[in-house]
Amino acid sequence: MKELVVETDGLTKRYGDRLAVDRVSMTVRRGEVYGFLGPNGAGKTTTLRMMLGLIRPTAGAASVLGRPAGRPDVTARIGALVEGPGFYPYLSGRDNLRTMARYQGLANTEVDRVLEMVDLADRARDAFKGYSLGMKQRLGVAAAMLGAPDLLVLDEPTNGLDPAGMADMRALVVSLAEAGQTVILSSHILAEVQEICDRVGVIVEGRLLRESTVADLRGGATLRVRATPEDAALAALMRLADDEGVRRSGNETLEVELPATAAPDVVRHLVAHSIDVHEVTVAERSLEDAFFEMTSSGMASNKEVAS
């Protein structure tokens, strides 16, 4: 198993009577892209801030790179973009980064490197105040990458980017992980998370509901079969996939809990029983479907506990 870069144990944050984060225990492994998901107000940003040592937990602990979160030697190895970038408005993009690089003891060549990586080199001389929202996000990501930190924490890094820019940012995140850096990505664009994340953690009302791989959260694929006569097809498929493995889904369509590789066997089985097969498709649950299912049930169960 890969080395743990982040580990939290019962991490809790309370503001007066409000419980913002409730006993979150999560792990992030070296070299992976970890998606941190949850509705607005679920506690994502508060958890990330405790992980970065920006705020102290009420209870529990966070370990980053093998040391307690917030220690200066740990912070020096983390790059972060949380709740939007903050820069001097009248300085250029390059001069803003040079100021930050100087504090970190980095050469100006490092500034040029990260500007190229986020595709801002041609606008680096422009004042930050004239940047679009997407350009500001790119500069924020560039700032987080200064010095090639071991851990990158990116909160909504594609905010304000056009589709091409979003694709570039996804490719950049994947390349960083392939080069050995670890990335924690908080995003509300679940298709984006599904495409690039290795594992995800889902937080609802301060509680971590699930932590798993994207594939496990989505579940296995099923086959959708449209065949006539439907009753005969239903009976034949029940013999093939058990009674509980077949269900009607409307429009003369049957859902069969068999893997995509079973499609040829399904067709042969139906034809052998003189059933006309009109269509066989593979149905895969998206991460978005799984997310909404988990968060809606998670919110309901939390309310039941509270009542």
Secondary structure, 3 states (H helix, E strand, C coil): CCCEEEEEEEEEEEECCEEEEEEECCEEECCCEEEEECCCCCCHHHHHHHHCCCCCCCEEEEEECCEECCCHHHHCCEEEECCCCCCCCCCEHHHHHHHHHHHCCCCHHHHHHHHHHCCCHHHCCCEHHHCCHHHHHHHHHHHHHCCCCCEEEEECCCCCCCHHHHHHHHHHHHHHHHCCCEEEEECCCHHHHHHHCCEEEEEECCEEEEEEEHHHHHCCCEEEEEEECHHHHHHHHHHHHCHHHEEEEECCEEEECCCHHHHHHHHHHHHHCCCEEEEEEEECCCHHHHHHHHHHHHHHHHHHHHC
